[in-house]
């Protein structure tokens, strides 16, 4: 008791990675300027409501909708 086996360690690592990607994606959505105001709301909802797939989809598709300054 008190020790982590390999499976638990991998699970914790995967959860921490997913949370990190989610935090990075949501902060990126909030701080970005999009072509349309509704795009920011759309991507914020997508990233928030679909935790694992939403951020990955945002980085592949949504980052193209941003205005680069």
Backbone torsions as a table, in degrees:
resi	resn	phi	psi	omega
1	UNK	NA	139.0	179.8
2	UNK	101.9	-16.0	179.5
3	UNK	-103.6	147.8	177.3
4	UNK	-95.5	135.4	172.0
5	UNK	-86.5	176.2	-174.2
6	UNK	-63.3	-40.5	-179.8
7	UNK	-62.3	-42.9	178.2
8	UNK	-64.7	-40.8	179.7
9	UNK	-62.8	-43.5	179.4
10	UNK	-65.5	-40.6	178.4
11	UNK	-62.9	-43.9	178.1
12	UNK	-63.3	-41.6	178.5
13	UNK	-63.3	-41.7	178.4
14	UNK	-66.0	-41.7	179.2
15	UNK	-65.0	-43.2	179.2
16	UNK	-64.3	-37.7	177.9
17	UNK	-66.2	-44.1	179.4
18	UNK	-63.3	-41.3	178.5
19	UNK	-66.1	-40.1	178.3
20	UNK	-63.5	-43.6	178.3
21	UNK	-64.6	-40.6	179.1
22	UNK	-63.1	-45.6	179.6
23	UNK	-63.2	-41.4	178.9
24	UNK	-64.7	-42.0	-178.9
25	UNK	-66.3	-45.7	-177.4
26	UNK	-67.6	-36.2	176.9
27	UNK	-69.5	-33.7	177.4
28	UNK	-67.6	-41.2	178.2
29	UNK	-63.6	-45.1	-176.8
30	UNK	-65.3	-38.5	-175.3
31	UNK	-87.7	-7.5	-177.3
32	UNK	-89.1	155.9	173.2
33	UNK	-107.3	127.1	-177.6
34	UNK	-105.7	165.3	179.7
35	UNK	-63.2	-39.4	177.6
36	UNK	-122.5	146.2	179.3
37	UNK	-64.2	-32.5	-179.2
38	UNK	-68.1	-23.2	178.3
39	UNK	-64.3	-38.6	179.7
40	UNK	-63.7	-43.0	178.8
41	UNK	-65.1	-44.1	178.9
42	UNK	-58.1	-49.0	-176.8
43	UNK	-71.2	-34.3	176.5
44	UNK	-63.6	-42.6	177.1
45	UNK	-66.9	-41.5	-179.5
46	UNK	-61.7	-46.2	-178.4
47	UNK	-68.9	-36.3	-177.0
48	UNK	-77.0	-43.4	-173.0
49	UNK	-84.6	-21.4	178.0
50	UNK	-119.9	85.5	-165.0
51	UNK	-57.0	-45.0	-174.6
52	UNK	-94.4	-44.1	-177.0
53	UNK	-76.5	-35.1	-177.7
54	UNK	-57.5	-52.6	178.7
55	UNK	-62.5	-38.2	179.8
56	UNK	-66.0	-43.1	178.0
57	UNK	-63.5	-38.6	178.5
58	UNK	-61.9	-44.0	-177.0
59	UNK	-68.8	-27.8	178.2
60	UNK	-86.5	-38.8	-174.5
61	UNK	-108.5	-45.4	-171.6
62	UNK	-72.5	-26.8	-179.3
63	UNK	-67.6	-17.7	177.0
64	UNK	-77.7	-19.1	-179.3
65	UNK	-84.6	-7.4	-178.0
66	UNK	-79.7	156.8	173.5
67	UNK	-96.7	121.5	-178.8
68	UNK	-86.2	126.3	179.0
69	UNK	-108.5	NA	NA
